[in-house]
């Protein structure tokens, strides 16, 4: 009995198999598509813009935000063409994709890019390898960027308004300095020169930038309180009496009273009040000693002596810079802080500082 299937039966079996294979493949494709659609939908909802880049720097996939920003036709373009609007690849040192291919991951990267309207925008992001070939070689990198343009704009505006405030403050300080110097022409320029010396001593002592800034500001107006001393006493030739001297001695406190309400980044009013204090307690207005006196006031105190002694005064000619140095060196550790004196000597002798 012949049990072999007929051609007709074979034909139907092959057809059945074909249909089955097509159905299985169809199901598989549908499942893969559903899966991809699911991930695509998820990645489309994130705020960041994501792009997948291959070894040739070609964008092979982009989420909705990336397409919105750089154009629906971003896929298939080179990444520098898509994100930088340039036909030339990015420089070796600033290409995050190249770096990611080389090291596997790049974190915290900031970049400037051009959107599809040609506007420059700022981004912060990272990149890492997400695909590797059978030999382990990286074949695709994902770039994840957040748009920080608005944040950068706010930072810039804040910086500009800070600069403007500083400019206004500098103008106000300058006006104050001029007010006191107009009444006392013999000491015109004394505050600026004292401030210059003090600022350089502070730098020599490696004080912080903020401290140097505070010293510069306080130096320019350290004699502001003299505004309350009668002009005839300030410009009086010859020796002055005890009463007149006590009026002059009020100027650090008066300066403090004028400045205490102004908000500086540094205690300018307090520095001004202490600039005639001496470390052995013989200064005024409080007779503070050693560590009770702020370093900024000690520095301005020494700079004040150097400038005053080497300049002309209504009651005497200039005593000369050598006499001024002799004064601070002789009294180093008693009237003047030894570290400040050493820094001042270093400044003038080694760095050939000149304040006139
Ligand atoms: Fe003074």
Boltz pocket constraint, residues with backbone or C-beta under 6 A from the ligand:
constraints:
  - pocket:
      binder: B
      contacts: [[A, 222], [A, 223], [A, 251], [A, 275], [A, 276], [A, 304]]
      max_distance: 6.0
